[in-house]
């Protein structure tokens, strides 16, 4: 282990926007993490206790620092490289379990803030579940509607929509089962490689009795359902989707050795997305007790999940910042800035940027309809600030978009907690 470094009061260990290639452990003294609340713009100060790690999220997520780390009193701080921290976590899974629960709570909080921007009020689980069922029924997705209304009646047999749910269930049960999903569903993800890391050996022998198989196109669970199980994919693909009003957004396509449903386990909260089998899918269905056993027995899996949470938190916080902008032009411009921060293998030797993205993706991040996104993108094309191809978009000058977004934030008084470019 490296020797600890000594810091005097007022020292800055790292600053907002710095590259994140280290993880820190406070051994003694006092350190404060200072950052802007993404909703109010007020400064938040988290005071660390000896024995706490910090700088983990940005280091594992590979994105710039999201806060200032300021020393308050004479302090001793251990500095770890990312491989050193990962080795420590692999040897002590209790650390990763503790962090997973903290990250899950943080992610849930940001999801709630984003939902409040997109919706006028929080949706109650029973109302949200029933609304999804009606949406599927109107879209002639009878098998999916049947699942939703059946779950509604199981969970809320005396709920305010129980009578209508029973009627709807009879209607969809007599209707034709929807057609199987086609490869088009995964078009945006078709180049996605399997998630299992090379050489990652996971011993699942002890959990074989928890195996379940879901036919193609079957709902595994729906958003708004209570969650008391999580899943580890053994074969097949699973699509995670989110319903927002009339729109259905694909969040991810998961493949073998990936997990889903873990947030509900860590927080005992309703599902935040719907999981659908894209192929015949074989999974391990485990509960909270199994979850901890699996993590303790497979530390590399716990570390992988930590990385996933770090990225999800960053993406959610970043989307919140986009949604707070005042108009469609500034929101879409900021989407391109976000892509510039997060997409790998982008040539940054000039001011122009080429992004592998679609209009549907842009619309999702900006919280608007596809037609509205098309109109706004056409505005930028007409100004010769953007070129659009079927599978990619070219921003002529990314710094121009950065200045444009900054000016809109300052004009409206919206706080700017974007990372430094």
N, C-alpha and C positions, 0 to 999 in steps of 0.2 A: 504493500500500500504506500502511496506517496506521503511525504511529510506534510503536515498542515501548514497553511500560510497564516501569518498574523496580520490583522487589519486594525487600523486606528479609526476612531469615531469620525464619521463624515466620508469615509472612503466609499467609492463606488465599485462594487465587484463586477457588475455588468450593467449596461444601459439598454433601454428600449431600442429595438432595432438592430442590436449587435448580432453577429453570427453566433450560433449556438453550437459549440463543439465540446462543452464541458458540463458536468453535473457537480453540484456542490453539496457538502454535508457540514452543517454547523455543529462544531464540537463544543464550543462554549462562547459566551458573549451574547449579543443581541444584533439581529439583522432584520430589516424590514423590507418587504416587497411592496413597491408602490406602483399602482397602475390605475387607469381610468375605468370606471364602471361603464360598460358598453351601452347601458340604457340611460343613465343620468349624466355621464360625463364627469361626475365627482371623483376626486382621488380616493382610492381605497388603499389602506395600509394593512398588510398582513404581517404580524410580528411572529417570527420563527422562534421555536424553542430548540435548545440543544438536542441533537440527535435527529433533527429533521433535514431531509434532502430538499434542495430547491434547484430550479433550472431544468427539471426533468422533462417537462412537457415539450418545451421547445427543442431540447437536445434530441429526444427520441423521435419527435415529429419532424425534425430537420427543417424547422422554420425559424425566423429571427426571434429574438427575445421579445416577450410581450409585456415586460415590466422592468423597472429599475430595482436593483438589489443594493440597498444602502446600509452601511454599517452604523449602528447606533452607539455601541460601546466597544472597548477593546475586545476583539473576537478572534477565535481560532477557527479556520475554515479549511476543510479537506477538499481538494480539487481532484476530480476523477475524470478521466477520458471516458468517452461513451463505451468503448470495449471494457474498461475497468468496471464501470457501473453495471453493465450487463452481466459481467462475470459475478459480481457481488449478488445481484438479484437471482442469478441462477443457483447460487449456493445458499440463498436464504429466501425462499418463496414467500415467507410471511411478509416481507417488505413489499413485494409486488401485489399481494392480496390487499394489503392496506391501501396502497396507491390506487389499485383498481376501484375500490369503493369510493375513494375521494374523487377520482376522475369521473366515475359514473354520476356522482352527485353534481359535479360541475357541468357535465354535458347535459343532464336533465334540466338544469337551471337555464342554460343558454337556449335549449329547445323551447322551453316555456316562453322565454322572451321573444324568440322568433315567431312563435305561434301567435303571440299577442299582437305582433305587427301585421300578420297576415289575416287574422280573424278578429272580429269586433269583440268577441268574448270567448272565454275558455269553454270548450265543448265538454259536457258531461259524458262519461264513458258510455252510458246506456243510449244517450241520444246520438253520439258519434257512431256507435255500432249499428244502430237502426238505419241511420242515414246512408252508411256504406251499403247495407243490404238493398235499400231502395235504388241506389245508384246502379248496382249490379243488375237488379231486376229490369230496370229501364234499358240497360245496355244489352239485354238478352243474355247475360252471363248467368244462366240459371243455376249451374252447379255452385258457383261462388255465392250467389244469393241464398241458395238453400243452406249452405254452411253458416252464413251470417245469421239468418233468421232462426236457425236451430240453436245457435249459440246464445242468441238474445233470449229465447224462451227458457233455455237452461239457466242462464245467469239471472234473468229478471222475469220469473214466471208471473209476477204480479206487477210488472212495470207498466208505465203509462202507455206504452206502445205494444203491450203483449197481445191484445186482441187483434190488432192489425198485423202484427208479426205472424200470428198463427194463420190468418187469411192469406198473407203473402206466401207463406211457406207452402200452403196447399196449391197455390197458383204456380209457383216455380217447380214444385215437385212433379206437376203434370206437363211442364214445358219440356222442350228439347234441351238436352245437355249441350252446353256451349262447345264449340269446336276447340280442338287442341291448339295451344299457342304455337306459332310458327317461329322460324329462326329470326324473323323480323324483330321480335320482342327483344332480342339480345344484340341487335345490330350495332349499337353504340359500344358494346362490350366484346365484340366478337374476337378482337385481338388480345383479349385478356388471358394471360397465362395462368395455369393452375396455381393455387395459393400455397401448396405445400412446399416449404423450403427444402432445398437440396440437403440431404443428410439429416433431416429432422426426424429422428426416431421417436415415435410415440407409442407407448405400450398401452393398448386398449383392451387387453385380454380380460381384465377384471371387470370390464363394463359391458361385455358382449351381450348380457341378458337384457340390456336397456335398448337394444337395437329396434328401430321402427322403419318401416318402408312406406313411402307416400307415392301414389301413382302420379303420373305426369299431370300437371295443371291443378292438382289438389291444393287447397289452402292448408298450410301447416298451422298458422295462427293468424289472427287479424288484429290490427291496431284497435285499441280501446278494450281488448280483452284483458282480464287479469293475467299476470304472468307468474307461473310457479315452476316452469321448466325452461331449460335452454338446450341447444342442439349443437352437435358436432357432426359435420358432414363426412360420411365415409365414401359415398359415391353419388354422382349426379350433380346437378346445379340447382341452386335456390335463388329466386329473384325476390329482393326486398323492395316494396313499393310504399308510397305515402300518398294518401288521398287528401287533397286540399280543394274543397268545393267540387267543381265539375272536373278538375284535373287529377290525373293519376301520374305520379312521377316515379320512375325507376331509380331507386337510391343506389343499388348495387346488385351485381351478379356474383354469388358466392359459389365456390368450388370445394373439392375435398380438402379436409383438414382445417377448414374455416369454421368459425362458430357464429351463431346468431341467437338472439333472445337473451343474451347475458345481462343486459341492462335491467330487465325486470327482476332477474335473480338477485342482482346486487342491491337493488333498491326496493324490491317488493312493490313495484308500481305497474300501471297498465302498459300494455304493449304500445310502442311508439311507431310501429310500422307493421305491414302485412307481409308474410312470407308465403311464397307460392312455389311449388315444385315445378321446375322447367322440364325436367326429365323424370323418370322414375328415380326417386331419391332414397338412399339409405342413410339414416342418421342414428346417432346415439342421443336418446332423450333423457336428460339428467335433471336433477333438482338441485337445490342450493347446497345440500350436504355433499352430493356427488361432485358438484362444481369445485368445491374446495379440495376434495380428495384428488380430483383430476389435475388441478393446478399444482398441488403439492407434489404429486408424483411425476409431473411433466413441467418443470420450470421453464423450458423453452417455449411452451405454449402460453404460459402466463406472461412471459416477456413479449411474445407476439401480440397478445391482447392489449398489453400496455401501449405498444406502438400504435395499434388501431385506435384506442381511445384518444391518444394525444392528437392524432390527425383529425379525428371527428370533432374534438373540441375546437381546434383551430378553424376548421371549415365552418362550423356553426357560428363561432364568434365573428368570423369574417363576413358571413352572409348577413348577420345582423347589421354590421356596419354598412353594407350595400343597401339594405332595405330602409335605413334611416335617411338616405339621400332624398332630396325634394322632388326630383322628376325623373322621367324614364331615361333621358340622355345621360344624366350623371350616374344613375344606377348602372346602366350598361357599360359606361366608360370604366366604372369601378370594378365591374366583373372582369374586364380585361386586365386591370391592374392586379386583381386577385390571381388570375391565371398566370400572370407574369411572375408572381411570388411563388406559386406552387407547382406549376407544370415542369417536369424534368426535361432535360435535353433541349432547352430553348437556346437558340443562338442569340447571345446578348452582346455581340461585338459591335452592333450598330443600334440606332434608335428604333428601327423597325422590329416588329415581332410577328412571328407566325405561330398561331395556336391551332391545335387539333381539337376543334370544338364544333358544335352544331347550334342552330338557332334555338332548338328545343332546350339545350343545356343553358344557353344564355338566358332564355326566358325563365327557366327554373331559378337560377341564382338571383335574378333581378326581381322575382316575385310578380311576374306579369304574364299575360297570355302570350301565346306564340305570335298571334297577329300583331299585338302591340310591340313585341320585340322586333318583328320583321320591319314594321314601320320605322322604328327608331334606328335600327341598323341601316336601313335605306337612307335615312337622314345623314348618317356619317359617311356612307358611300358617296352620296351627292356632294358632300363637302371635300371629297378626295382624302378622307382621313382613314378609310377602311376599304379593303377588298374582301369579297366573299366568294369562296369556292364551296363545292358540295360537302367537303369533309374538313375544311379548315378556313381560318380567317386571318388576314394580314392587317395589322395595325401599322400605319405608316410611321407614326412617331409616338412611342409609348410615353415619353415625357410630356407631350402635348396633352394626352389624356390625364396624366397625373396633375398637371396644372389646372386642367378643367375641373377635375373632381375637388381639388383643394379649394378652388375659388367658390364652388357651390357650397361646400361645407362652411366656409367662413361667412358667406353671405347670409346663410340661414341660422348661423350661430350653433350649428351642430358640432359637437366635439369631434375631434379627430384623433382617434386612438389607432390609426393605421400604423403599421410598422414603417420605419424609415426606409426609403428606397436605396 
